[in-house]
Amino acid sequence: MAEIKDARQAILREIDKRIIGQRHVIDQLLIALFAKGHCLFVGVPGLAKTLLISTLSEVLSLRFSRIQFTPDLMPSDITGSDILEEDPTTGRRVFRFIRGPIFANIVLADEINRTPPKTQAALLQSMQEGRVTAGGQTHELTPPFLVFATQNPIEQEGTYPLPEAQLDRFMLQVDVGYPTLEEEVQIVKRSTSADKPQIQKILSPERIMALQDMVLRVPAADHVVRYAVSLCHATRPQRAPGSRTNRTSGSMRLAGGPKEAEALALVSEYLAYGAGPRASQFLILGAKAKAILEGRPAASIDDVRALARPVLQHRLIVNFHAEAEGIGPQVIIDRLLEAIKP
């Protein structure tokens, strides 16, 4: 446990040489890394999302690949393709697979919503199974393998919404905000100077995989697991407002008071679809990773609550009533956190 906590501190020190501020973004990035989860970073251009991810791969000695998503990008541009080659000695022609940029440890899918769904879907198999199928052949990806995608929330022209099936593969949606005034002053000073700090490598790929396995062994008590599942279950609009489960059976109390009834009414009125079982799994995995990164021996309900918004917000599909009234998933998640008690 002490090793992964010390590794976190060392990684933060190296990242701080290039990135100023954005500590919550870095913390969530490390949680996803050690929980083997993919991340979707949402923020306007110029907030150092690409620099952060490339710096992390450098600190961890991981192979880094950047894919700039554009409307004319084809699936084979990501996965690779077969080319026909002729042997100069025998004249025999054979197909040889040329690997695409997906064959890396950390893949940055830059502006992922700028390419059509057909190309976006090329990432699905690799994100879920860690392999790529091309030309009828399946090729294994070398672990650790993580996809970190970026998305601009402002510019909508020429973009394609990510399919729900692909959104569900991302463990976290990390919101990247503007720096504070003092942070921006430091950013400008550092980026306009000739000083380029050298990054020290902290972990090897083999050690990262060992620490990822260690996260799986972090205990999560039954009441913590039930809380995570109850939180996800409450986001599903088929639950009638005012319903309750028996607290004595070990389940969470989902309704019974004004806050609970109000929260579940919001779910029923404004959500078309809620979070699936993968959200519950990611809440517990994220809670385990957060606990061990902070040097604690077990995941807690506070860890689950801290990760509720980044895990759930991209999985909740609002209906037209919510869009018309300007109510987003974050509002509903906050109400559910207030209402659902252990």
N, C-alpha and C positions, 0 to 999 in steps of 0.2 A: 504493500500500500504506500509506503513512504517513497518508493521508487517513482511511482507514477505522479505523486504530488511534486517531488523534486524535478521530474521531467517537465511538468507543467510550468514551474517557475523558470526553469532554464529556457524553455521555448518562448515564454513571455518576454524574457530579457532580450532575446535575439530579435523577436518581432518588433519590440519597442525601438530598435535601432532604425527602423524604416517607417513604422506606422505610429502615428500620434493619436491618442484617444481610441475611440471605438472598442473599449474594453469589453462591453457586453457582446459585441459581434465576435471578438476573438474567443471569448469564453464559450459561446455557442458553437463556434467552429471547432474548438478542441473537443467539446462534448460529442459532436457528430463524428469527428475523426476516431475517437477511441470507442465509440459505440457502433462503428462500421456503418454510419448513416450518411446518405447524400444530403446536400444542402442547396436550397434556393435562396439566393441573395437578391433582395428587392431594394433598389435605391436609384436615385438619379445619377447620371454620369459624373465622374470626377471625384468619387468618394473613396478611391483607392481599393476597390473591391478586387480588381485584378492583381494589384501589387501585393495585397495581403495574401492571396492564395498562392501566388508564385513564391513569395517569401517563405510561407509555411513549407512548401515542397522543398525549398532549398535548405531550410533548417533541418528537415527530417530526411535528407538524402533520398528523396523520392523523385522518380521520373515524372516530369511535368509536361502536359500537352495543352495547348490552347486552341480551341475551335471557335472561329468567328462565324456565328450563324447569320446567314443571309437568305433572301428569298429564293436564290437559285442553287442553294446547297442541296446536294443529293445524298441519299443514305450511304452510298458507296464512298462518298467523300469522308464519312465518319468511320465506317467499319473497315474499309479497304475493299479491294476488288481483285479479280483474277486477270492476269495479263497473259497473252500468248507469246511464248518465247521459242526461238529456234536454236537448237544445238548446232554450232558452226561446224562441228566435226562429223556428226551423223545426219544432220539435216532434219532431225526429228523435232516436231513441234509439241510442246507441252505447256499446260497452264501452270502459272506460279502465282500464289496469293501474295499480294503486296499489302502489308498491314497499314491500316489507317491510324489516325491520331488517337483513337479510342484505346489503343494499346499503350497505356501509361498507367502510373500509379494514381496520379491526381489529374483529372481531366477538367479543364475550365471550359464550360459551355457558355461562351459570352453572348449576351442578348439572345437567349434561347428562344424567345417568343418571336423572333424575326424570320423564322423558317417555317414552312408549312408542316402540318401534322404528320405527313408521311415521313419527313426527315426527322422530326422530333421522335417519332416512334422507333427510329433506329437505335435510340438509347435504351429502350425499355428492357430488352433481354439482358444487355450488359449490366444495367443497374440492379436488376433482380437476381440474375443467375451468375454474374461474373464471367460470362462467355459471349461469343459473337458467332452467329451463323451467316456464312456468305458462300455462295456458289455450292450450296448443298453440304458444306463442311463446317463443323463446329470447332471454334478455336477458343481455348481457355485464356482468360486474362490473368496476368500475374498479380497476386495480392501483395500488399493491400491495394484495393481499387476503390476510388471514390470519385463521384461526379459532383462538382460544385458549379452551379449554373447562376448566371446573373440575369436580371430582368429590370427594365426601366418602367416604373409605374406610371409615368406621365405621358410619354409619347405613345399613342395608340395607332397612328396611321402606319400602314404597312406591317402590322403585327398580327400574330395568330395566337389566340388563347391556348394555353397548354391543356391538353386533354386531362380529364379527371384521373384516368388510369395512370398517367405519368406524374401528375401532381402527388398522387398517393405514394409514389416511390420515394419522394423526398422526405427525409425524416423531419427536417426543420425548414421553415421559412423564416429567414433572418432579415429583419428590417434594418437597413443601414441608413442612419440619419445624418444630418449635417453636423460638422464639428462645432464646438463652442468658439467664441471669439478668440480666447487665449490659445485654444488648440490650433485654430487656423493661422494665428500669428506664427506659432512654432512650425506649422507645416510649410508656410511660405518661406521662412528662414532656412529650413533644412533643405527644401527642394530646389532653392535657388543658389545654394552654395556649392563649392567644389568638393566638399567633404562627402565621400561615399563610404559609409561604414562597412566593414567586412562581416559577413554572417558566419557564425560558427555552427557546424553541424552537431546536432544533439543526439539523435537516435538513428539507428539503422532500420531498414524495412523489416528485418527479422525481429528486432526488439519491439517495434510497433505492433506487429501481429501478436507477440507474446503478451503485451499490455492490453490489447483488445480482448484476448481470451481471459485475462484477469478480470476485466469489467464484467464478464458474464458470470463470474463466480461471486460477485458482490451480492449479499443477501438483500432481499426485499420482503418484508413481513407481509402476511396475508392481508392485513388491513390496508397496507399501502397499495397492493395490487388491486384490491377491491375498490379503493378510492379512484384509481386511474381508470378502471373499467367503468365504474359508475359515472364518472365525468364524461367519458366518451359516449356511453349509452344514453345519457341525458341530452346529447346533441341531436338525437334521431327524432324527427318530428312525428313519427308514428306513436310516440308515447303521449298519451292523453294528459293534458294539464290537470293537475290535482291528483294524479295517481301516486301511490306510495308503495314502498317495499317494507317488509317487516324488519325493523332494526335488530330485533333479537336474533334473527337468523344470521347476522354477521354482515348483511348488506348495508349500503349507505342509505341515509335518509334522503330521498329525492324530492319529497314534497311534504306539505303539512303546515307551512306557515306562509305569510304574505310574500316573502322573498322567493321562496321555492315556487309558489304558484305563479308569480310574475315571470320568473326565469323560464319556466316550462311553457308559459303562454307565449313568450317571445320566440322560443324554439318552434312551437306549433305554427305561429303566424308568419314568421319571416324566413324559416329555413326550408329549402326543398329537399335537401339531403344532408345527413350528418356524417360524423366520422365513423369509419369502419374499424374492424379489429386490429388492423395494422397500426392505427393511432394508439391504441392501448399498449401494444407491444413497444412502440417507440417511446411512449411516456415512461415506461418502466426501464427500458434500456438507457434512455437519457438520464433518468434519475440515478441509476447506478453509476453511470459515467461521471455525473456531476458530483456525487458523493465521494467517489474515490479520488477524483482530481482535487478535491478540497481536503483530502486527508481524513475522511470520515469512513467508518467501517461498514455502514449500511445505508441503503436508500431510505428517504423519509417522505412523508406527505408534502412537506415544504419543497422538496426537490421536484415532485410531480407538479405542484402548483406553479413553480417558477418556470417550468417548461410547457405549461398548458397552451399559452398563446402561440409560440413558435411551432408547436407540434400540430395544433388544431386549426389555425386560422386559414390555411390553404386547403383544408379538407371539408370545410363547411360551405355548402352551396346555397347562397341566398336566393330567394324568389323575387319576382318582379315588385312585390309590395316593399320589400326591404330596399331594393334599388331605388324605387320612387321616393322613399322616405329617407334615404341616405343612411340606412342602418347597415353596418358592416359586421362581419363575423366577430371582430374584436369586441364589440359591444356585448354580444350574446355570451362570449366566453367569460368576460368579466362578470356578468350577472350570474352565470352558473358557478363561478368560483366563490361568489358571495353567498350563494344559496346552498350549495351542496356541502354538507358537513360530514366529517368522519364519523 
